[in-house]
Amino acid sequence: MISILLGLVLLMLLAYLGWSIIWIAPLVSGFVAILSGMDILPAYTDTYMQGFVDFAKDYFPIFLFGAIFGKLMEDTGAAQSVAHKISSVIGKKRAILGMLLSAAILTYGGVSLFVVVFAVYPLAVAMFREANVSRKLIPSTFVLGAFTFTMTAVPGTPQIQNIIPINTFETNTMAAPILGIVAALIMAVGGYFYLKFREGRLTKNDETFTEPEGDNQVKSVNEEELPNWILSTIPLIAVVATLNIFDLNILTALLIGILLIMAFNWKDYKDFIKAINGGASGSVMATINTSAAVGFGTVVTASPGFDTVKDLIFSIPLSPYFSEAFAVQLLAMITGSASGGMGIALEALGQEYYDIAVNQGLSLEAFHRITSVASGASILPHNGALLTLFTVTGLTHKDSYKDVFVVGLVIPMIATIAIILLAMMGIN
């Protein structure tokens, strides 16, 4: 068990220092294997790679189609068009609300988190400049809009964090809609009022908008060059509708969205190959990063000490909903990835929780939703998506992590506890 704990600490430390999960995951896996008395070569070539390959086999197509869909939305200007329309309706003086809704709608429509960051950032700068709001709040507003309630809680979201639990609990994307809506409201409303509070405090301290410098400078958005916002919205609606109303496979839903974007922007057909290639390349890196984390988890679960870890988790003197949420959140925090941590937890413990639900008459849908929401309540400083966000915005942990911590970890944790209590009362 000590080898597992040391391995988890080492993985988190190296990831925090900026070392790529692609190579530190197998490195730390070897460290755990040696300390656990396992044969290091089979631990890597068989155990680690089996976990890596199994996750990639199951979820690479979703990463691929999702990344291509998002990249086409970005390169055609469709994502910016939707975001610009939202900001014009909300009003540029309401920068936080406009940016929050833009990120949320794009994420719920199936655009990947990373694409949302790149697509909305130029508009976010324009809105914050107009409202004279400190840029320090841009990362936390992005996190709230794209990394929390639309990623894990809102029923029907096509994000991977809502897809992974389906295989384990035999559910669908609409699992436990009441729990999902409650969690979403807690995160969205609580996070928004916190950010407005912070806006007031920063303004009072004369911390207002400052222009980005260096590589983070952005050009102003030219509304006349953007495609029609109505046509740009249709692919987003189509993905959600075909997935949840017509009960089509997520790949089919994303393919329909891709074809609609191409049809509505046919004049830009010369740029399609570049966008598709870019999306495909991005999906490979996203899949490898997550698969690497899952491979590490597979080695951990195969080590002799993991039985002790399981005994500790299952001995938590509360509802199984609590122990499951704790396991998922802990592993997501350690790996710096909501989907990676969830994949590890479900690979190791999913079958046990499925059996518990069946034997004790607990709701599989509640387990699905709690798993998803708990995975998102995990954004520590080494989180991969957060590091990308700071790179794009040119801000640092010192500038913005405190606010990210509140809207991306504290409030989602409160939402997780709230829906666990509701699930214990038999509400789904």
C-alpha positions as CSV (number, residue, x, y, z in Angstrom):
1,M,0.0,0.0,0.0
2,I,2.9,2.4,0.8
3,S,4.2,1.8,-2.8
4,I,0.8,2.9,-4.2
5,L,0.7,6.0,-2.1
6,L,4.3,6.9,-3.0
7,G,3.5,6.3,-6.6
8,L,0.5,8.6,-6.5
9,V,2.4,11.4,-4.8
10,L,5.3,11.1,-7.3
11,L,2.9,11.2,-10.3
12,M,1.1,14.3,-8.9
13,L,4.4,16.0,-8.1
14,L,6.0,15.4,-11.5
15,A,2.8,16.4,-13.3
16,Y,2.6,19.6,-11.3
17,L,6.2,20.4,-12.3
18,G,5.1,20.2,-15.9
19,W,6.4,16.8,-16.9
20,S,4.3,15.0,-19.5
21,I,1.9,12.3,-18.3
22,I,2.8,10.4,-21.5
23,W,6.1,9.3,-20.1
24,I,5.9,9.8,-16.3
25,A,2.8,7.5,-16.1
26,P,4.8,4.4,-17.3
27,L,7.8,5.6,-15.3
28,V,5.9,5.8,-12.1
29,S,4.1,2.6,-12.9
30,G,7.5,0.9,-12.9
31,F,8.3,2.5,-9.6
32,V,5.1,1.1,-8.1
33,A,5.7,-2.3,-9.6
34,I,9.3,-2.5,-8.2
35,L,8.2,-1.5,-4.7
36,S,5.2,-3.9,-4.8
37,G,7.4,-6.9,-5.7
38,M,6.0,-7.2,-9.2
39,D,8.1,-8.0,-12.3
40,I,8.7,-4.7,-13.9
41,L,8.8,-5.8,-17.6
42,P,5.5,-7.6,-17.5
43,A,4.0,-4.8,-15.4
44,Y,4.7,-2.4,-18.3
45,T,4.3,-4.6,-21.4
46,D,1.3,-6.5,-20.2
47,T,-0.5,-4.7,-17.3
48,Y,0.2,-1.1,-18.2
49,M,-0.2,-1.4,-21.9
50,Q,-3.4,-3.5,-21.5
51,G,-5.1,-0.7,-19.5
52,F,-3.7,1.9,-22.0
53,V,-5.0,0.0,-25.1
54,D,-8.4,-0.9,-23.6
55,F,-9.2,2.8,-22.8
56,A,-8.0,3.9,-26.2
57,K,-10.0,1.2,-28.0
58,D,-13.2,2.2,-26.2
59,Y,-12.9,6.0,-26.3
60,F,-10.6,7.1,-29.1
61,P,-13.4,7.3,-31.7
62,I,-15.3,9.7,-29.3
63,F,-12.2,11.8,-28.8
64,L,-11.6,11.8,-32.6
65,F,-15.1,12.8,-33.7
66,G,-15.4,15.3,-30.9
67,A,-12.1,17.0,-31.7
68,I,-12.9,17.2,-35.4
69,F,-16.4,18.6,-34.7
70,G,-14.9,21.3,-32.3
71,K,-12.1,22.2,-34.7
72,L,-14.5,22.7,-37.6
73,M,-16.7,24.9,-35.3
74,E,-13.6,26.9,-34.5
75,D,-12.0,27.2,-37.9
76,T,-15.2,28.1,-39.7
77,G,-16.0,30.8,-37.2
78,A,-19.2,29.1,-36.1
79,A,-18.1,28.8,-32.4
80,Q,-17.1,32.5,-32.4
81,S,-20.4,33.4,-34.1
82,V,-22.5,31.7,-31.4
83,A,-20.4,33.3,-28.6
84,H,-20.6,36.8,-30.3
85,K,-24.4,36.6,-30.5
86,I,-24.7,35.6,-26.9
87,S,-22.5,38.5,-25.8
88,S,-24.5,41.0,-27.9
89,V,-27.7,39.8,-26.3
90,I,-26.4,39.7,-22.8
91,G,-24.6,43.0,-23.2
92,K,-20.9,43.7,-23.2
93,K,-21.1,45.2,-19.8
94,R,-22.1,41.8,-18.4
95,A,-18.7,40.2,-19.4
96,I,-18.7,37.4,-16.9
97,L,-22.3,36.3,-17.7
98,G,-21.8,36.5,-21.5
99,M,-18.5,34.6,-21.4
100,L,-20.0,32.0,-19.0
101,L,-23.0,31.3,-21.2
102,S,-20.9,31.2,-24.4
103,A,-18.6,28.6,-22.9
104,A,-21.5,26.6,-21.5
105,I,-23.5,26.5,-24.6
106,L,-20.6,25.4,-26.8
107,T,-19.5,22.7,-24.3
108,Y,-23.1,21.4,-24.0
109,G,-23.3,21.4,-27.8
110,G,-20.4,18.9,-28.0
111,V,-17.4,21.2,-28.6
112,S,-14.4,20.0,-26.7
113,L,-13.1,22.0,-23.7
114,F,-9.8,22.8,-25.3
115,V,-11.5,24.1,-28.5
116,V,-13.9,26.3,-26.4
117,V,-10.9,27.9,-24.8
118,F,-9.2,28.8,-28.1
119,A,-12.5,29.8,-29.8
120,V,-14.0,32.0,-27.0
121,Y,-10.8,33.6,-25.7
122,P,-10.6,36.5,-28.2
123,L,-14.3,37.4,-27.5
124,A,-13.7,37.1,-23.8
125,V,-10.9,39.7,-24.0
126,A,-13.2,42.0,-25.9
127,M,-16.0,41.6,-23.4
128,F,-13.7,42.1,-20.4
129,R,-12.1,45.1,-22.0
130,E,-15.5,46.7,-22.7
131,A,-16.7,46.0,-19.1
132,N,-13.3,47.0,-17.6
133,V,-13.2,43.7,-15.6
134,S,-9.8,42.3,-14.5
135,R,-8.5,39.6,-16.8
136,K,-7.6,37.6,-13.7
137,L,-11.2,36.4,-13.7
138,I,-11.1,35.0,-17.3
139,P,-9.7,31.6,-16.4
140,S,-12.1,31.0,-13.5
141,T,-15.0,32.1,-15.8
142,F,-13.8,29.6,-18.4
143,V,-13.6,26.9,-15.8
144,L,-17.1,27.5,-14.6
145,G,-18.6,27.7,-18.0
146,A,-16.8,24.7,-19.6
147,F,-15.2,22.5,-17.0
148,T,-18.0,22.1,-14.5
149,F,-21.8,21.8,-14.9
150,T,-22.0,21.4,-18.7
151,M,-19.1,18.9,-18.6
152,T,-20.5,16.6,-15.9
153,A,-23.9,17.5,-14.5
154,V,-26.4,18.8,-17.1
155,P,-28.4,15.7,-18.3
156,G,-27.6,14.8,-21.9
157,T,-24.2,16.5,-22.2
158,P,-22.1,14.7,-24.9
159,Q,-18.8,15.4,-23.1
160,I,-16.7,12.3,-22.4
161,Q,-17.1,12.6,-18.6
162,N,-20.8,11.8,-19.1
163,I,-20.1,9.0,-21.6
164,I,-17.6,6.9,-19.7
165,P,-19.9,5.8,-16.8
166,I,-22.5,4.4,-19.4
167,N,-20.6,1.1,-19.9
168,T,-20.1,0.5,-16.2
169,F,-23.6,1.2,-15.0
170,E,-25.6,0.4,-18.1
171,T,-27.2,3.8,-18.2
172,N,-27.4,6.6,-20.8
173,T,-26.4,10.3,-21.0
174,M,-29.7,11.4,-19.3
175,A,-29.0,9.4,-16.2
176,A,-30.5,10.8,-12.9
177,P,-31.8,14.0,-14.5
178,I,-33.0,15.5,-11.2
179,L,-29.6,15.0,-9.6
180,G,-27.9,16.4,-12.6
181,I,-30.1,19.6,-12.7
182,V,-29.6,20.2,-9.0
183,A,-25.8,19.8,-9.3
184,A,-25.8,22.1,-12.3
185,L,-27.7,24.8,-10.5
186,I,-25.5,24.7,-7.5
187,M,-22.4,25.0,-9.6
188,A,-23.7,27.5,-12.2
189,V,-25.5,29.9,-9.8
190,G,-23.0,29.5,-6.9
191,G,-20.1,30.0,-9.2
192,Y,-21.6,33.0,-11.0
193,F,-22.4,34.9,-7.8
194,Y,-18.9,34.1,-6.5
195,L,-17.3,35.6,-9.6
196,K,-19.5,38.7,-9.4
197,F,-18.4,39.1,-5.8
198,R,-14.8,38.8,-6.9
199,E,-15.4,41.3,-9.7
200,G,-16.6,43.8,-7.2
201,R,-13.7,43.2,-4.8
202,L,-11.1,43.6,-7.6
203,T,-12.7,46.7,-9.0
204,K,-12.8,48.2,-5.5
205,N,-9.0,47.6,-5.2
206,D,-8.5,49.3,-8.6
207,E,-7.7,46.0,-10.3
208,T,-9.4,46.4,-13.7
209,F,-8.7,45.4,-17.3
210,T,-5.1,45.3,-18.6
211,E,-4.2,44.4,-22.1
212,P,-2.7,41.0,-22.8
213,E,1.0,41.1,-23.8
214,G,3.3,39.1,-26.0
215,D,1.9,35.9,-27.6
216,N,-1.4,36.4,-25.8
217,Q,-2.4,39.5,-27.6
218,V,-5.7,39.1,-29.5
219,K,-7.3,40.7,-32.5
220,S,-10.7,42.2,-32.2
221,V,-13.6,40.1,-33.5
222,N,-14.9,41.3,-36.9
223,E,-18.7,40.5,-36.8
224,E,-19.1,40.9,-40.5
225,E,-16.7,38.0,-41.2
226,L,-18.5,35.5,-38.9
227,P,-21.0,33.0,-40.3
228,N,-24.7,33.3,-39.6
229,W,-25.3,32.6,-35.9
230,I,-28.5,30.6,-36.4
231,L,-26.8,28.2,-38.9
232,S,-23.9,28.0,-36.5
233,T,-26.2,27.0,-33.6
234,I,-27.9,24.2,-35.6
235,P,-25.0,21.7,-35.4
236,L,-24.8,22.1,-31.6
237,I,-28.5,21.5,-31.2
238,A,-28.3,18.5,-33.6
239,V,-25.6,16.8,-31.6
240,V,-27.6,17.1,-28.3
241,A,-30.9,16.2,-30.0
242,T,-29.8,13.2,-31.9
243,L,-27.9,11.9,-28.9
244,N,-30.7,12.3,-26.3
245,I,-34.0,12.6,-28.1
246,F,-33.4,10.1,-31.0
247,D,-31.1,7.9,-28.8
248,L,-28.4,7.7,-31.4
249,N,-24.8,6.7,-30.7
250,I,-22.5,9.5,-29.7
251,L,-20.4,8.9,-32.8
252,T,-23.4,9.2,-35.0
253,A,-24.5,12.4,-33.3
254,L,-21.1,13.9,-33.7
255,L,-20.9,12.9,-37.3
256,I,-24.2,14.5,-38.0
257,G,-22.9,17.7,-36.4
258,I,-19.7,17.6,-38.5
259,L,-21.7,17.2,-41.7
260,L,-24.0,20.0,-40.9
261,I,-21.1,22.4,-40.2
262,M,-19.5,21.5,-43.5
263,A,-22.8,21.9,-45.3
264,F,-23.5,25.3,-43.8
265,N,-20.0,26.5,-44.5
266,W,-19.4,24.9,-47.9
267,K,-17.8,28.1,-49.2
268,D,-14.9,27.4,-46.9
269,Y,-14.4,23.8,-48.2
270,K,-10.7,24.5,-48.9
271,D,-10.1,24.8,-45.2
272,F,-11.9,21.6,-44.2
273,I,-8.9,19.3,-44.7
274,K,-6.7,21.6,-42.5
275,A,-9.4,21.7,-39.7
276,I,-10.1,17.9,-39.8
277,N,-6.4,17.2,-39.7
278,G,-5.9,19.6,-36.8
279,G,-8.8,18.0,-34.9
280,A,-7.5,14.5,-35.6
281,S,-4.0,15.4,-34.3
282,G,-5.5,17.0,-31.2
283,S,-7.6,13.9,-30.5
284,V,-4.6,11.7,-30.6
285,M,-2.8,13.7,-27.9
286,A,-5.9,13.9,-25.7
287,T,-6.4,10.1,-26.0
288,I,-2.8,9.3,-25.3
289,N,-2.7,11.6,-22.3
290,T,-5.8,10.0,-20.8
291,S,-4.8,6.5,-21.7
292,A,-1.4,6.9,-20.1
293,A,-3.1,7.9,-16.8
294,V,-5.5,4.9,-17.1
295,G,-2.5,2.6,-17.7
296,F,-0.9,3.8,-14.5
297,G,-4.2,3.0,-12.7
298,T,-4.2,-0.5,-14.1
299,V,-0.8,-1.2,-12.7
300,V,-1.9,0.2,-9.3
301,T,-5.0,-2.0,-9.3
302,A,-3.0,-5.0,-10.2
303,S,-0.5,-4.5,-7.3
304,P,-0.9,-6.6,-4.1
305,G,-1.5,-3.5,-2.0
306,F,-4.6,-2.4,-3.9
307,D,-6.8,-4.9,-2.0
308,T,-6.0,-2.9,1.1
309,V,-6.9,0.4,-0.7
310,K,-10.2,-1.1,-1.7
311,D,-10.9,-2.3,1.8
312,L,-10.3,1.2,3.1
313,I,-12.6,2.8,0.4
314,F,-15.4,0.3,1.0
315,S,-15.0,0.6,4.8
316,I,-16.0,4.3,4.7
317,P,-18.9,4.3,7.3
318,L,-21.3,6.1,4.9
319,S,-23.4,5.3,1.9
320,P,-21.6,3.6,-1.1
321,Y,-22.4,6.8,-3.0
322,F,-19.9,8.6,-0.7
323,S,-17.1,6.1,-1.1
324,E,-17.5,6.0,-4.9
325,A,-17.4,9.8,-5.1
326,F,-14.4,9.9,-2.9
327,A,-12.5,7.3,-5.0
328,V,-13.3,9.0,-8.3
329,Q,-12.5,12.5,-7.1
330,L,-9.2,11.4,-5.4
331,L,-8.0,9.7,-8.6
332,A,-9.1,12.5,-10.8
333,M,-7.2,15.0,-8.6
334,I,-4.0,12.8,-8.6
335,T,-3.9,12.2,-12.3
336,G,-4.9,15.8,-13.2
337,S,-7.7,14.5,-15.5
338,A,-11.4,14.1,-14.8
339,S,-11.8,11.4,-17.5
340,G,-8.5,9.7,-16.6
341,G,-9.3,9.6,-12.9
342,M,-12.8,8.3,-13.6
343,G,-11.4,5.7,-16.0
344,I,-9.0,4.4,-13.3
345,A,-11.7,4.3,-10.6
346,L,-14.3,2.5,-12.8
347,E,-11.7,0.1,-14.1
348,A,-10.7,-0.8,-10.5
349,L,-14.0,-0.5,-8.6
350,G,-16.8,-0.2,-11.1
351,Q,-17.9,-3.8,-11.1
352,E,-18.0,-3.8,-7.2
353,Y,-20.2,-0.7,-7.2
354,Y,-22.4,-2.1,-9.9
355,D,-22.9,-5.3,-7.7
356,I,-23.5,-3.2,-4.6
357,A,-26.2,-1.2,-6.4
358,V,-27.9,-4.4,-7.6
359,N,-27.7,-6.2,-4.3
360,Q,-28.7,-3.2,-2.1
361,G,-31.3,-1.8,-4.4
362,L,-29.4,1.4,-5.1
363,S,-29.8,3.5,-8.2
364,L,-27.4,2.8,-11.0
365,E,-28.4,6.1,-12.6
366,A,-27.4,7.9,-9.3
367,F,-24.0,6.2,-9.4
368,H,-23.5,7.4,-13.0
369,R,-24.3,11.0,-12.2
370,I,-22.3,11.1,-8.9
371,T,-19.4,9.5,-10.7
372,S,-19.5,12.2,-13.4
373,V,-19.9,15.2,-11.1
374,A,-17.3,14.0,-8.6
375,S,-14.7,13.6,-11.4
376,G,-15.1,17.2,-12.3
377,A,-14.6,18.4,-8.7
378,S,-10.9,17.8,-9.0
379,I,-9.1,20.8,-10.6
380,L,-5.8,21.0,-8.8
381,P,-2.9,23.1,-10.0
382,H,-1.4,20.3,-12.2
383,N,-4.7,19.7,-14.1
384,G,-3.9,19.4,-17.8
385,A,-6.9,21.5,-19.0
386,L,-6.1,24.2,-16.5
387,L,-2.4,24.4,-17.6
388,T,-3.6,24.8,-21.2
389,L,-6.0,27.6,-20.1
390,F,-3.3,29.5,-18.4
391,T,-1.0,29.2,-21.4
392,V,-3.7,30.6,-23.7
393,T,-4.7,33.5,-21.5
394,G,-1.1,34.4,-20.4
395,L,-2.1,34.3,-16.8
396,T,-0.5,32.3,-13.9
397,H,-1.6,30.3,-10.9
398,K,-0.7,33.3,-8.7
399,D,-3.1,35.5,-10.8
400,S,-6.1,33.2,-11.0
401,Y,-5.9,29.8,-9.3
402,K,-7.6,30.9,-6.1
403,D,-10.8,31.7,-8.0
404,V,-10.4,28.6,-10.1
405,F,-10.2,26.6,-6.9
406,V,-13.5,28.0,-5.6
407,V,-15.6,27.6,-8.8
408,G,-13.8,24.4,-10.1
409,L,-13.3,22.4,-6.9
410,V,-15.1,23.8,-3.8
411,I,-18.5,24.5,-5.3
412,P,-18.5,21.3,-7.4
413,M,-17.6,19.3,-4.2
414,I,-20.6,20.9,-2.5
415,A,-22.8,19.9,-5.5
416,T,-21.5,16.4,-5.2
417,I,-22.4,16.1,-1.6
418,A,-25.8,17.6,-2.2
419,I,-26.7,15.0,-4.9
420,I,-25.4,12.2,-2.8
421,L,-27.8,13.2,0.0
422,L,-30.6,13.4,-2.5
423,A,-29.7,9.9,-3.9
424,M,-29.7,8.5,-0.4
425,M,-33.3,9.8,-0.2
426,G,-34.2,7.9,-3.3
427,I,-34.3,10.9,-5.6
428,N,-32.8,10.5,-9.1
